Amino acid sequence: MTDEDGSGPAPRRASAWMILAVVAAALLVCCCSAAVGLLISWSAGLFHAAS
């Protein structure tokens, strides 16, 4: 397996950017789902003081 077509480091950089994009998307989805969960819990009254 030789890299004679000149595509040596370029795919590595592209895959690194792809990994960063996937991690950023995962963090965004995680934070948004946590915010939605907190909003639903708040609207259901789970954070209100039980009196």
Backbone hydrogen bonds, N-H to C=O, Kabsch-Sander energy under -0.5 kcal/mol:
donor,donor_aa,acceptor,acceptor_aa,energy
4,E,2,T,-1.1
12,R,8,G,-0.6
13,R,9,P,-2.0
14,A,10,A,-2.4
15,S,11,P,-2.5
16,A,12,R,-2.1
17,W,13,R,-2.4
18,M,14,A,-2.2
19,I,15,S,-2.5
20,L,16,A,-2.4
21,A,17,W,-2.3
22,V,18,M,-2.4
23,V,19,I,-2.5
24,A,20,L,-2.5
25,A,21,A,-2.4
26,A,22,V,-2.4
27,L,23,V,-2.5
28,L,24,A,-2.3
29,V,25,A,-2.6
30,C,26,A,-2.5
31,C,27,L,-2.7
32,C,28,L,-2.5
33,S,29,V,-2.5
34,A,30,C,-2.1
35,A,31,C,-2.3
36,V,32,C,-2.4
37,G,33,S,-2.3
38,L,34,A,-2.4
39,L,35,A,-2.3
40,I,36,V,-2.5
41,S,37,G,-2.5
42,W,38,L,-2.7
43,S,39,L,-2.5
44,A,40,I,-1.8
45,G,41,S,-0.5
45,G,42,W,-1.1
46,L,41,S,-2.4
48,H,45,G,-0.6
51,S,49,A,-0.7
